[in-house]
Amino acid sequence: MLYKKIPLIEIIVEIRWAIQHLTSLHAFIDPHFDEFFKNFGHAVSKQGFNFFEKLVPDEIPREFITGQPLFRFRKKSHGYPLFQIGHGLLTINTAPTAEESYTGWDAFLQNIQLATKALFESYPIASKYLTIDHLDLKYINAFDKDFGYNAFTSFAQTELGISIASKKATILETLREDANFQLVYEGKLKSLDDNIGSIKLYPGTKKDPKKEDRPIPALFAELGMRTHSKTILASQEKIIAWLENAHATISDDWFQSLIQGNIKTLMGEQ
C-alpha cells in the first residue's frame, strides 16, 4: 500500500552474537572484535560507507559496554542508511530525514545484504567463532498531530483499535483522557515458535523538521519480530530470507491492521 505521508521514524535490523564471559570481572567481551572492526570497516568503506564515527570514548573499558554500538558507518554525515557495530552487535538502520525520504524496503534490503555479507566475511573464522544468538527487525512509527494525535488513550483506542481492558476495570476508569502510560505486548507467534512478535505503544515527542528546537507530541508504535532459530541464523542467505518474510508480516499485515479510524485518509492512501 502506498501513502503520500508515512509516520515512519526508523527501521532497525539488529544482529547479536555470543561473546565471552569474563567471570572474574562479571563482564563480557568479544575477543575477536578488533580484527572484525578493521575488516568490517574496510569492507563497507569500499561500498561508500566511509563516513566514520566513534561513539564511545577510548577510556571507557569495552568489557563493561558489551552490546552497545561503538562505531558507526555512513555514506555522509547524518545520512541514512547506517551501520553500527559493537562487541556482539551489528545494527543496520534506515530512516527518512528532512533531506531524503524513505526509499522503500527493496533499497534498504540492498544495504542489509551488504552489511550481513561483510559480517560473515569479516568476522575471524566466522564458521567457528560467530554464533548468532538472535535477529530482530523493528519498525518505529510516530503518530503526531498530522495523523490526528491528541491524547494517548483515546488515540490508541479510536485510531489504532487497541482495546484497553483489565479485570480491575476501575483502575482504567480513573485515568484521565490525557493519561500517559506504556502498552507492551510480546509473545511467540502461532505460525513459528522460534519467532517472537511484539508491539509497544508509548507517548513521546519527535523533532519538528521545520523547527528542530520545538518537539512535537506523538504516540510511538514499535512493531517488531525476533528469531532465535539456529537454522536461520547460520547463514546470510537464510537471514535475508527471514527478514523479507518478517518485513512483509510487519509492514503489510500488522501495520495495515493497526491503522484504523481516519489515519489512512490523513496518510493520503493511494
DRENPA-3360 file (N, C-alpha, C; in nm, 2 decimals, always signed):
BEGIN
1 = MLYKKIPL = +0.08/-0.12/+0.00/+0.00/+0.00/+0.00/+0.09/+0.12/+0.00 ~ +0.06/+0.22/-0.09/+0.14/+0.34/-0.10/+0.06/+0.46/-0.03 ~ +0.14/+0.55/+0.03/+0.08/+0.66/+0.10/+0.17/+0.78/+0.07 ~ +0.11/+0.90/+0.07/+0.18/+1.02/+0.04/+0.27/+1.06/+0.16 ~ +0.22/+1.03/+0.28/+0.28/+1.06/+0.41/+0.28/+0.95/+0.50 ~ +0.39/+0.91/+0.56/+0.40/+0.80/+0.65/+0.46/+0.84/+0.79 ~ +0.42/+0.77/+0.89/+0.46/+0.80/+1.03/+0.60/+0.74/+1.06 ~ +0.67/+0.68/+0.97/+0.79/+0.60/+0.99/+0.90/+0.69/+1.05;
9 = IEIIVEIR = +0.96/+0.65/+1.16/+1.07/+0.72/+1.22/+1.20/+0.64/+1.19 ~ +1.20/+0.51/+1.20/+1.32/+0.43/+1.18/+1.29/+0.29/+1.16 ~ +1.37/+0.22/+1.08/+1.37/+0.07/+1.07/+1.50/+0.02/+1.12 ~ +1.50/-0.08/+1.20/+1.63/-0.13/+1.26/+1.64/-0.28/+1.24 ~ +1.75/-0.33/+1.19/+1.78/-0.47/+1.19/+1.89/-0.48/+1.29 ~ +1.88/-0.58/+1.38/+1.98/-0.59/+1.49/+2.02/-0.74/+1.49 ~ +2.15/-0.76/+1.49/+2.20/-0.90/+1.50/+2.29/-0.90/+1.62 ~ +2.27/-1.00/+1.71/+2.36/-1.02/+1.83/+2.41/-1.16/+1.83;
17 = WAIQHLTS = +2.54/-1.17/+1.86/+2.61/-1.30/+1.87/+2.67/-1.32/+2.01 ~ +2.70/-1.45/+2.03/+2.76/-1.49/+2.16/+2.90/-1.43/+2.18 ~ +2.92/-1.39/+2.30/+3.05/-1.34/+2.34/+3.11/-1.40/+2.46 ~ +3.23/-1.37/+2.50/+3.30/-1.44/+2.61/+3.27/-1.38/+2.74 ~ +3.23/-1.46/+2.84/+3.20/-1.42/+2.98/+3.33/-1.41/+3.06 ~ +3.36/-1.29/+3.11/+3.48/-1.28/+3.20/+3.43/-1.29/+3.34 ~ +3.43/-1.41/+3.39/+3.37/-1.44/+3.52/+3.43/-1.36/+3.63 ~ +3.56/-1.34/+3.64/+3.62/-1.26/+3.74/+3.58/-1.12/+3.75;
25 = LHAFIDPH = +3.54/-1.06/+3.63/+3.50/-0.92/+3.63/+3.35/-0.90/+3.62 ~ +3.28/-1.02/+3.61/+3.14/-1.01/+3.59/+3.10/-0.92/+3.47 ~ +3.17/-0.95/+3.36/+3.16/-0.87/+3.24/+3.17/-0.96/+3.12 ~ +3.15/-0.91/+3.00/+3.16/-0.98/+2.88/+3.25/-0.91/+2.78 ~ +3.31/-0.98/+2.68/+3.39/-0.92/+2.58/+3.39/-1.01/+2.46 ~ +3.40/-0.94/+2.34/+3.41/-1.01/+2.21/+3.56/-1.02/+2.18 ~ +3.63/-1.13/+2.20/+3.77/-1.14/+2.18/+3.82/-1.12/+2.04 ~ +3.73/-1.12/+1.94/+3.77/-1.11/+1.80/+3.72/-0.97/+1.75;
33 = FDEFFKNF = +3.68/-0.88/+1.84/+3.62/-0.76/+1.79/+3.72/-0.67/+1.71 ~ +3.84/-0.65/+1.76/+3.94/-0.56/+1.70/+3.96/-0.60/+1.55 ~ +3.98/-0.73/+1.53/+4.01/-0.77/+1.39/+3.88/-0.76/+1.31 ~ +3.76/-0.79/+1.37/+3.64/-0.77/+1.30/+3.61/-0.63/+1.26 ~ +3.64/-0.54/+1.35/+3.62/-0.39/+1.33/+3.70/-0.35/+1.21 ~ +3.83/-0.39/+1.21/+3.92/-0.35/+1.10/+3.87/-0.40/+0.96 ~ +3.83/-0.53/+0.96/+3.79/-0.59/+0.84/+3.65/-0.54/+0.79 ~ +3.56/-0.52/+0.89/+3.43/-0.47/+0.85/+3.44/-0.33/+0.80;
41 = GHAVSKQG = +3.51/-0.25/+0.87/+3.53/-0.11/+0.82/+3.58/-0.10/+0.68 ~ +3.68/-0.18/+0.65/+3.74/-0.18/+0.52/+3.64/-0.23/+0.42 ~ +3.56/-0.33/+0.45/+3.46/-0.38/+0.35/+3.36/-0.28/+0.32 ~ +3.30/-0.22/+0.42/+3.19/-0.13/+0.39/+3.24/+0.01/+0.34 ~ +3.36/+0.05/+0.37/+3.41/+0.17/+0.31/+3.43/+0.16/+0.16 ~ +3.46/+0.04/+0.11/+3.47/+0.02/-0.03/+3.34/+0.04/-0.10 ~ +3.23/+0.03/-0.02/+3.09/+0.04/-0.08/+3.03/+0.18/-0.05 ~ +3.12/+0.27/-0.01/+3.08/+0.41/+0.01/+3.05/+0.45/+0.15;
49 = FNFFEKLV = +3.05/+0.35/+0.24/+3.02/+0.38/+0.38/+3.15/+0.42/+0.45 ~ +3.20/+0.54/+0.41/+3.33/+0.58/+0.47/+3.33/+0.70/+0.56 ~ +3.21/+0.74/+0.60/+3.19/+0.84/+0.70/+3.19/+0.77/+0.83 ~ +3.30/+0.79/+0.91/+3.32/+0.70/+1.03/+3.29/+0.79/+1.16 ~ +3.23/+0.72/+1.26/+3.20/+0.79/+1.38/+3.24/+0.70/+1.50 ~ +3.31/+0.75/+1.59/+3.34/+0.67/+1.72/+3.24/+0.72/+1.82 ~ +3.16/+0.62/+1.88/+3.05/+0.65/+1.96/+3.08/+0.65/+2.11 ~ +3.19/+0.59/+2.15/+3.23/+0.57/+2.29/+3.38/+0.61/+2.31;
57 = PDEIPREF = +3.41/+0.69/+2.41/+3.55/+0.73/+2.43/+3.64/+0.61/+2.46 ~ +3.76/+0.62/+2.42/+3.86/+0.51/+2.44/+3.88/+0.47/+2.59 ~ +3.86/+0.57/+2.68/+3.89/+0.54/+2.82/+3.79/+0.46/+2.89 ~ +3.67/+0.44/+2.83/+3.57/+0.35/+2.89/+3.60/+0.21/+2.85 ~ +3.62/+0.12/+2.96/+3.65/-0.02/+2.93/+3.54/-0.09/+2.85 ~ +3.59/-0.16/+2.74/+3.49/-0.22/+2.65/+3.42/-0.34/+2.71 ~ +3.48/-0.40/+2.81/+3.41/-0.52/+2.87/+3.28/-0.48/+2.95 ~ +3.27/-0.35/+2.98/+3.15/-0.30/+3.05/+3.04/-0.24/+2.97;
65 = ITGQPLFR = +3.07/-0.23/+2.84/+2.97/-0.18/+2.75/+2.94/-0.27/+2.63 ~ +2.95/-0.40/+2.66/+2.92/-0.50/+2.56/+2.77/-0.49/+2.52 ~ +2.75/-0.51/+2.39/+2.62/-0.50/+2.33/+2.57/-0.36/+2.29 ~ +2.66/-0.26/+2.31/+2.63/-0.12/+2.28/+2.71/-0.09/+2.15 ~ +2.65/+0.00/+2.07/+2.73/+0.04/+1.95/+2.85/+0.12/+1.98 ~ +2.97/+0.08/+1.92/+3.09/+0.15/+1.95/+3.13/+0.24/+1.83 ~ +3.10/+0.19/+1.71/+3.14/+0.26/+1.59/+3.02/+0.26/+1.49 ~ +3.01/+0.37/+1.41/+2.91/+0.39/+1.31/+2.97/+0.42/+1.18;
73 = FRKKSHGY = +2.90/+0.37/+1.07/+2.95/+0.39/+0.94/+2.83/+0.44/+0.85 ~ +2.85/+0.56/+0.79/+2.75/+0.62/+0.70/+2.82/+0.66/+0.57 ~ +2.74/+0.69/+0.47/+2.79/+0.75/+0.35/+2.82/+0.90/+0.36 ~ +2.75/+0.96/+0.45/+2.77/+1.11/+0.47/+2.72/+1.14/+0.61 ~ +2.76/+1.25/+0.66/+2.72/+1.30/+0.80/+2.57/+1.31/+0.81 ~ +2.51/+1.24/+0.91/+2.37/+1.24/+0.95/+2.29/+1.17/+0.84 ~ +2.35/+1.10/+0.75/+2.28/+1.03/+0.64/+2.23/+0.89/+0.68 ~ +2.14/+0.84/+0.61/+2.09/+0.70/+0.63/+2.09/+0.64/+0.49;
81 = PLFQIGHG = +2.11/+0.50/+0.49/+2.12/+0.41/+0.60/+2.25/+0.42/+0.67 ~ +2.27/+0.35/+0.78/+2.39/+0.35/+0.85/+2.41/+0.21/+0.91 ~ +2.54/+0.18/+0.95/+2.57/+0.05/+1.01/+2.64/+0.09/+1.15 ~ +2.61/+0.00/+1.25/+2.67/+0.02/+1.38/+2.72/-0.11/+1.43 ~ +2.84/-0.11/+1.49/+2.90/-0.24/+1.54/+2.95/-0.22/+1.68 ~ +2.94/-0.32/+1.76/+2.99/-0.33/+1.90/+3.03/-0.47/+1.93 ~ +3.07/-0.49/+2.05/+3.10/-0.63/+2.09/+2.97/-0.71/+2.09 ~ +2.97/-0.81/+2.00/+2.85/-0.89/+1.99/+2.73/-0.83/+1.92;
89 = LLTINTAP = +2.75/-0.72/+1.84/+2.64/-0.64/+1.79/+2.67/-0.59/+1.65 ~ +2.57/-0.60/+1.56/+2.56/-0.53/+1.43/+2.42/-0.48/+1.42 ~ +2.40/-0.35/+1.39/+2.27/-0.29/+1.35/+2.28/-0.23/+1.22 ~ +2.17/-0.24/+1.14/+2.15/-0.17/+1.01/+2.03/-0.09/+1.02 ~ +2.04/+0.04/+1.01/+1.93/+0.13/+1.03/+1.90/+0.22/+0.91 ~ +1.78/+0.25/+0.89/+1.74/+0.35/+0.79/+1.63/+0.43/+0.84 ~ +1.61/+0.55/+0.79/+1.51/+0.64/+0.84/+1.49/+0.76/+0.74 ~ +1.37/+0.81/+0.73/+1.36/+0.93/+0.65/+1.42/+1.05/+0.72;
97 = TAEESYTG = +1.47/+1.15/+0.64/+1.53/+1.27/+0.70/+1.46/+1.39/+0.63 ~ +1.50/+1.51/+0.68/+1.44/+1.63/+0.62/+1.49/+1.65/+0.47 ~ +1.61/+1.59/+0.45/+1.67/+1.60/+0.31/+1.63/+1.48/+0.22 ~ +1.61/+1.37/+0.28/+1.58/+1.25/+0.20/+1.46/+1.17/+0.25 ~ +1.37/+1.13/+0.17/+1.25/+1.05/+0.21/+1.29/+0.90/+0.22 ~ +1.21/+0.82/+0.28/+1.24/+0.68/+0.28/+1.21/+0.62/+0.14 ~ +1.31/+0.55/+0.09/+1.31/+0.50/-0.05/+1.25/+0.36/-0.06 ~ +1.20/+0.30/+0.05/+1.14/+0.17/+0.04/+1.22/+0.05/+0.08;
105 = WDAFLQNI = +1.16/-0.06/+0.11/+1.22/-0.18/+0.16/+1.33/-0.24/+0.06 ~ +1.30/-0.24/-0.06/+1.39/-0.30/-0.16/+1.53/-0.23/-0.16 ~ +1.53/-0.10/-0.15/+1.65/-0.02/-0.14/+1.72/-0.05/-0.01 ~ +1.65/-0.06/+0.10/+1.71/-0.09/+0.23/+1.77/-0.23/+0.23 ~ +1.70/-0.32/+0.17/+1.74/-0.46/+0.17/+1.88/-0.47/+0.10 ~ +1.91/-0.39/+0.00/+2.04/-0.40/-0.06/+2.15/-0.37/+0.04 ~ +2.12/-0.27/+0.13/+2.22/-0.24/+0.24/+2.23/-0.34/+0.35 ~ +2.12/-0.41/+0.37/+2.12/-0.52/+0.47/+2.20/-0.63/+0.41;
113 = QLATKALF = +2.19/-0.66/+0.29/+2.27/-0.76/+0.22/+2.42/-0.73/+0.23 ~ +2.45/-0.60/+0.21/+2.59/-0.56/+0.21/+2.65/-0.58/+0.35 ~ +2.57/-0.53/+0.45/+2.63/-0.54/+0.59/+2.64/-0.68/+0.64 ~ +2.54/-0.77/+0.61/+2.54/-0.90/+0.66/+2.65/-0.98/+0.59 ~ +2.67/-0.96/+0.46/+2.78/-1.02/+0.39/+2.91/-0.98/+0.45 ~ +2.93/-0.85/+0.48/+3.05/-0.80/+0.55/+3.07/-0.87/+0.68 ~ +2.96/-0.89/+0.76/+2.97/-0.96/+0.89/+3.03/-1.10/+0.87 ~ +2.97/-1.18/+0.79/+3.02/-1.32/+0.77/+3.16/-1.33/+0.71;
121 = ESYPIASK = +3.19/-1.23/+0.63/+3.32/-1.24/+0.56/+3.43/-1.17/+0.65 ~ +3.39/-1.08/+0.74/+3.49/-1.00/+0.82/+3.52/-1.06/+0.95 ~ +3.42/-1.14/+1.01/+3.45/-1.19/+1.14/+3.55/-1.30/+1.13 ~ +3.65/-1.30/+1.21/+3.76/-1.40/+1.21/+3.70/-1.55/+1.23 ~ +3.73/-1.63/+1.13/+3.69/-1.77/+1.13/+3.54/-1.78/+1.17 ~ +3.45/-1.71/+1.09/+3.31/-1.70/+1.13/+3.24/-1.84/+1.15 ~ +3.28/-1.93/+1.07/+3.22/-2.07/+1.08/+3.24/-2.13/+1.22 ~ +3.35/-2.08/+1.29/+3.38/-2.14/+1.42/+3.34/-2.05/+1.53;
129 = YLTIDHLD = +3.37/-1.92/+1.52/+3.36/-1.82/+1.63/+3.24/-1.73/+1.62 ~ +3.17/-1.73/+1.51/+3.05/-1.64/+1.50/+2.92/-1.72/+1.53 ~ +2.87/-1.72/+1.65/+2.75/-1.79/+1.68/+2.64/-1.69/+1.71 ~ +2.55/-1.66/+1.62/+2.45/-1.56/+1.63/+2.34/-1.61/+1.72 ~ +2.31/-1.53/+1.82/+2.20/-1.56/+1.92/+2.06/-1.53/+1.88 ~ +2.05/-1.41/+1.82/+1.91/-1.37/+1.77/+1.92/-1.26/+1.67 ~ +1.81/-1.24/+1.60/+1.80/-1.14/+1.49/+1.66/-1.07/+1.51 ~ +1.67/-0.94/+1.51/+1.55/-0.86/+1.52/+1.52/-0.77/+1.40;
137 = LKYINAFD = +1.40/-0.75/+1.37/+1.35/-0.64/+1.28/+1.25/-0.56/+1.35 ~ +1.28/-0.43/+1.35/+1.19/-0.34/+1.43/+1.15/-0.22/+1.34 ~ +1.02/-0.18/+1.34/+0.97/-0.06/+1.28/+0.93/+0.03/+1.39 ~ +0.98/+0.16/+1.39/+0.93/+0.26/+1.48/+0.86/+0.37/+1.41 ~ +0.73/+0.38/+1.45/+0.64/+0.49/+1.39/+0.60/+0.59/+1.49 ~ +0.58/+0.71/+1.45/+0.53/+0.81/+1.55/+0.42/+0.89/+1.48 ~ +0.30/+0.88/+1.55/+0.18/+0.95/+1.50/+0.17/+1.08/+1.58 ~ +0.18/+1.19/+1.50/+0.17/+1.32/+1.56/+0.04/+1.39/+1.52;
145 = KDFGYNAF = +0.03/+1.52/+1.54/-0.09/+1.59/+1.51/-0.13/+1.58/+1.36 ~ -0.04/+1.56/+1.27/-0.07/+1.54/+1.13/-0.15/+1.41/+1.10 ~ -0.14/+1.32/+1.20/-0.22/+1.19/+1.19/-0.33/+1.19/+1.28 ~ -0.37/+1.30/+1.34/-0.48/+1.31/+1.43/-0.46/+1.29/+1.57 ~ -0.33/+1.28/+1.61/-0.30/+1.25/+1.75/-0.33/+1.37/+1.84 ~ -0.39/+1.34/+1.95/-0.42/+1.45/+2.05/-0.39/+1.39/+2.19 ~ -0.46/+1.28/+2.23/-0.44/+1.23/+2.36/-0.41/+1.08/+2.35 ~ -0.32/+1.03/+2.43/-0.27/+0.89/+2.41/-0.38/+0.78/+2.42;
153 = TSFAQTEL = -0.46/+0.79/+2.53/-0.56/+0.68/+2.55/-0.66/+0.68/+2.44 ~ -0.72/+0.79/+2.41/-0.83/+0.80/+2.31/-0.77/+0.76/+2.17 ~ -0.65/+0.81/+2.13/-0.59/+0.78/+2.00/-0.57/+0.63/+1.99 ~ -0.51/+0.57/+2.09/-0.48/+0.42/+2.09/-0.61/+0.34/+2.07 ~ -0.72/+0.38/+2.13/-0.84/+0.31/+2.12/-0.91/+0.34/+1.99 ~ -0.93/+0.46/+1.95/-1.01/+0.50/+1.84/-0.94/+0.48/+1.71 ~ -0.81/+0.53/+1.70/-0.74/+0.53/+1.57/-0.66/+0.41/+1.55 ~ -0.61/+0.34/+1.65/-0.53/+0.22/+1.64/-0.61/+0.10/+1.68;
161 = GISIASKK = -0.72/+0.11/+1.73/-0.81/-0.01/+1.76/-0.75/-0.09/+1.87 ~ -0.67/-0.03/+1.96/-0.62/-0.10/+2.08/-0.72/-0.10/+2.19 ~ -0.77/-0.22/+2.22/-0.87/-0.23/+2.33/-0.79/-0.24/+2.46 ~ -0.82/-0.14/+2.55/-0.75/-0.14/+2.68/-0.85/-0.19/+2.78 ~ -0.82/-0.31/+2.84/-0.92/-0.37/+2.93/-0.84/-0.43/+3.05 ~ -0.91/-0.45/+3.16/-0.85/-0.50/+3.28/-0.95/-0.57/+3.36 ~ -0.91/-0.68/+3.44/-1.00/-0.74/+3.53/-1.04/-0.64/+3.64 ~ -0.95/-0.55/+3.67/-0.97/-0.44/+3.76/-1.01/-0.31/+3.68;
169 = ATILETLR = -1.12/-0.31/+3.62/-1.16/-0.21/+3.53/-1.16/-0.07/+3.59 ~ -1.19/-0.07/+3.72/-1.19/+0.06/+3.79/-1.06/+0.14/+3.78 ~ -0.95/+0.06/+3.77/-0.82/+0.13/+3.76/-0.81/+0.21/+3.63 ~ -0.86/+0.16/+3.52/-0.86/+0.23/+3.40/-0.96/+0.34/+3.39 ~ -1.07/+0.32/+3.46/-1.18/+0.42/+3.46/-1.13/+0.55/+3.53 ~ -1.03/+0.53/+3.62/-0.99/+0.65/+3.70/-0.89/+0.73/+3.62 ~ -0.84/+0.68/+3.50/-0.74/+0.75/+3.42/-0.80/+0.87/+3.35 ~ -0.73/+0.98/+3.35/-0.77/+1.10/+3.27/-0.76/+1.07/+3.12;
177 = EDANFQLV = -0.83/+1.14/+3.04/-0.83/+1.13/+2.90/-0.69/+1.14/+2.84 ~ -0.61/+1.23/+2.90/-0.47/+1.26/+2.86/-0.37/+1.18/+2.93 ~ -0.41/+1.08/+3.00/-0.31/+1.00/+3.08/-0.21/+0.93/+2.99 ~ -0.09/+0.93/+3.03/+0.02/+0.87/+2.95/+0.07/+0.74/+3.02 ~ +0.09/+0.63/+2.95/+0.14/+0.51/+3.00/+0.19/+0.43/+2.88 ~ +0.26/+0.32/+2.91/+0.31/+0.23/+2.80/+0.22/+0.11/+2.79 ~ +0.20/+0.06/+2.67/+0.13/-0.07/+2.64/+0.23/-0.16/+2.57 ~ +0.26/-0.27/+2.62/+0.36/-0.36/+2.56/+0.30/-0.50/+2.55;
185 = YEGKLKSL = +0.30/-0.56/+2.43/+0.26/-0.69/+2.40/+0.37/-0.77/+2.34 ~ +0.40/-0.89/+2.39/+0.51/-0.97/+2.33/+0.48/-1.11/+2.36 ~ +0.51/-1.19/+2.25/+0.48/-1.34/+2.27/+0.52/-1.41/+2.14 ~ +0.52/-1.54/+2.15/+0.55/-1.63/+2.04/+0.44/-1.63/+1.94 ~ +0.47/-1.64/+1.81/+0.37/-1.64/+1.71/+0.31/-1.78/+1.69 ~ +0.19/-1.79/+1.65/+0.12/-1.92/+1.63/+0.19/-2.00/+1.52 ~ +0.24/-1.93/+1.41/+0.30/-2.00/+1.30/+0.43/-2.06/+1.33 ~ +0.52/-1.99/+1.40/+0.66/-2.04/+1.43/+0.70/-2.01/+1.57;
193 = DDNIGSIK = +0.72/-2.11/+1.65/+0.76/-2.09/+1.79/+0.89/-2.02/+1.80 ~ +0.98/-2.03/+1.70/+1.11/-1.96/+1.71/+1.10/-1.81/+1.68 ~ +0.98/-1.76/+1.64/+0.96/-1.62/+1.62/+0.88/-1.56/+1.73 ~ +0.92/-1.44/+1.77/+0.86/-1.37/+1.88/+0.81/-1.23/+1.82 ~ +0.69/-1.20/+1.83/+0.63/-1.07/+1.78/+0.61/-0.98/+1.90 ~ +0.62/-0.85/+1.87/+0.60/-0.75/+1.98/+0.54/-0.62/+1.92 ~ +0.46/-0.56/+2.01/+0.41/-0.42/+1.98/+0.42/-0.34/+2.11 ~ +0.48/-0.22/+2.09/+0.50/-0.13/+2.21/+0.44/+0.00/+2.17;
201 = LYPGTKKD = +0.35/+0.05/+2.25/+0.29/+0.19/+2.23/+0.33/+0.27/+2.35 ~ +0.37/+0.40/+2.32/+0.41/+0.49/+2.43/+0.41/+0.63/+2.38 ~ +0.38/+0.72/+2.47/+0.38/+0.86/+2.43/+0.52/+0.92/+2.43 ~ +0.55/+1.02/+2.35/+0.68/+1.08/+2.35/+0.67/+1.21/+2.26 ~ +0.79/+1.25/+2.22/+0.80/+1.37/+2.13/+0.89/+1.34/+2.02 ~ +0.87/+1.40/+1.90/+0.95/+1.39/+1.78/+1.00/+1.53/+1.74 ~ +1.11/+1.53/+1.67/+1.16/+1.66/+1.62/+1.06/+1.72/+1.51 ~ +1.05/+1.85/+1.52/+0.98/+1.92/+1.41/+1.08/+1.94/+1.30;
209 = PKKEDRPI = +1.06/+1.89/+1.18/+1.15/+1.90/+1.07/+1.18/+2.05/+1.04 ~ +1.08/+2.13/+1.06/+1.09/+2.28/+1.03/+1.15/+2.36/+1.14 ~ +1.12/+2.31/+1.27/+1.17/+2.38/+1.39/+1.22/+2.28/+1.48 ~ +1.35/+2.23/+1.46/+1.40/+2.12/+1.54/+1.41/+2.15/+1.69 ~ +1.41/+2.27/+1.73/+1.41/+2.30/+1.87/+1.28/+2.30/+1.94 ~ +1.17/+2.26/+1.86/+1.04/+2.26/+1.91/+0.98/+2.11/+1.89 ~ +0.99/+2.03/+2.00/+0.94/+1.89/+1.99/+0.79/+1.88/+1.97 ~ +0.75/+1.78/+1.90/+0.61/+1.76/+1.87/+0.56/+1.64/+1.95;
217 = PALFAELG = +0.45/+1.65/+2.03/+0.39/+1.53/+2.10/+0.35/+1.43/+1.99 ~ +0.37/+1.30/+2.03/+0.33/+1.19/+1.94/+0.31/+1.06/+2.01 ~ +0.24/+0.97/+1.95/+0.23/+0.84/+2.00/+0.32/+0.75/+1.92 ~ +0.41/+0.68/+1.99/+0.51/+0.60/+1.92/+0.46/+0.45/+1.92 ~ +0.47/+0.39/+1.80/+0.43/+0.25/+1.79/+0.54/+0.17/+1.73 ~ +0.60/+0.08/+1.81/+0.71/-0.01/+1.77/+0.65/-0.14/+1.74 ~ +0.67/-0.19/+1.61/+0.63/-0.32/+1.57/+0.76/-0.40/+1.54 ~ +0.77/-0.52/+1.60/+0.90/-0.59/+1.59/+0.88/-0.74/+1.58;
225 = MRTHSKTI = +0.98/-0.81/+1.53/+0.98/-0.96/+1.52/+1.12/-1.00/+1.55 ~ +1.14/-1.11/+1.62/+1.27/-1.17/+1.66/+1.27/-1.32/+1.63 ~ +1.39/-1.37/+1.59/+1.40/-1.51/+1.58/+1.53/-1.56/+1.65 ~ +1.52/-1.68/+1.72/+1.63/-1.74/+1.78/+1.67/-1.87/+1.70 ~ +1.61/-1.89/+1.59/+1.63/-2.02/+1.52/+1.77/-2.03/+1.47 ~ +1.84/-2.14/+1.52/+1.98/-2.16/+1.48/+1.99/-2.19/+1.34 ~ +1.89/-2.25/+1.28/+1.90/-2.28/+1.13/+1.90/-2.16/+1.05 ~ +1.81/-2.06/+1.09/+1.80/-1.94/+1.01/+1.93/-1.85/+1.03;
233 = LASQEKII = +1.98/-1.85/+1.16/+2.09/-1.77/+1.19/+2.23/-1.82/+1.15 ~ +2.23/-1.93/+1.08/+2.36/-2.00/+1.05/+2.41/-1.94/+0.92 ~ +2.33/-1.87/+0.84/+2.38/-1.82/+0.71/+2.32/-1.69/+0.67 ~ +2.40/-1.62/+0.59/+2.35/-1.49/+0.54/+2.22/-1.50/+0.46 ~ +2.22/-1.60/+0.37/+2.11/-1.62/+0.28/+1.98/-1.65/+0.36 ~ +1.98/-1.73/+0.47/+1.86/-1.75/+0.55/+1.82/-1.63/+0.63 ~ +1.92/-1.56/+0.67/+1.89/-1.43/+0.75/+1.81/-1.34/+0.66 ~ +1.86/-1.32/+0.53/+1.79/-1.23/+0.44/+1.65/-1.28/+0.41;
241 = AWLENAHA = +1.63/-1.41/+0.39/+1.50/-1.47/+0.36/+1.41/-1.44/+0.48 ~ +1.46/-1.46/+0.60/+1.37/-1.44/+0.72/+1.33/-1.29/+0.73 ~ +1.43/-1.20/+0.70/+1.40/-1.06/+0.71/+1.29/-1.02/+0.61 ~ +1.30/-1.07/+0.49/+1.20/-1.04/+0.39/+1.06/-1.08/+0.43 ~ +1.05/-1.20/+0.49/+0.92/-1.25/+0.54/+0.87/-1.17/+0.66 ~ +0.97/-1.13/+0.75/+0.93/-1.05/+0.87/+0.88/-0.92/+0.82 ~ +0.95/-0.86/+0.73/+0.91/-0.73/+0.67/+0.77/-0.73/+0.62 ~ +0.74/-0.84/+0.54/+0.60/-0.85/+0.48/+0.50/-0.86/+0.59;
249 = TISDDWFQ = +0.53/-0.93/+0.69/+0.43/-0.95/+0.80/+0.41/-0.82/+0.88 ~ +0.52/-0.75/+0.92/+0.51/-0.63/+1.00/+0.45/-0.52/+0.92 ~ +0.50/-0.50/+0.79/+0.46/-0.38/+0.71/+0.32/-0.40/+0.65 ~ +0.30/-0.52/+0.59/+0.18/-0.54/+0.51/+0.06/-0.59/+0.59 ~ +0.09/-0.67/+0.70/-0.02/-0.72/+0.78/-0.04/-0.65/+0.91 ~ +0.06/-0.64/+0.99/+0.04/-0.58/+1.13/+0.02/-0.43/+1.12 ~ +0.10/-0.36/+1.04/+0.08/-0.22/+1.04/-0.06/-0.18/+0.97 ~ -0.09/-0.25/+0.87/-0.22/-0.22/+0.80/-0.34/-0.25/+0.89;
257 = SLIQGNIK = -0.33/-0.35/+0.97/-0.44/-0.39/+1.06/-0.44/-0.29/+1.18 ~ -0.32/-0.23/+1.21/-0.32/-0.14/+1.33/-0.38/+0.00/+1.30 ~ -0.35/+0.05/+1.18/-0.41/+0.19/+1.15/-0.56/+0.18/+1.11 ~ -0.64/+0.25/+1.18/-0.78/+0.25/+1.16/-0.83/+0.39/+1.17 ~ -0.96/+0.41/+1.19/-1.01/+0.55/+1.20/-0.98/+0.63/+1.08 ~ -0.93/+0.75/+1.10/-0.90/+0.84/+0.99/-0.76/+0.84/+0.95 ~ -0.67/+0.76/+1.00/-0.53/+0.77/+0.98/-0.50/+0.75/+0.83 ~ -0.56/+0.65/+0.77/-0.53/+0.62/+0.63/-0.56/+0.74/+0.54;
265 = TLMGEQ = -0.67/+0.81/+0.57/-0.71/+0.93/+0.49/-0.60/+1.04/+0.51 ~ -0.56/+1.05/+0.64/-0.46/+1.16/+0.67/-0.32/+1.12/+0.61 ~ -0.30/+0.99/+0.59/-0.17/+0.95/+0.53/-0.17/+0.96/+0.38 ~ -0.29/+0.98/+0.32/-0.30/+1.00/+0.18/-0.29/+0.87/+0.10 ~ -0.38/+0.77/+0.14/-0.38/+0.64/+0.08/-0.39/+0.66/-0.07 ~ -0.30/+0.59/-0.15/-0.31/+0.60/-0.29/-0.35/+0.47/-0.36;
% end
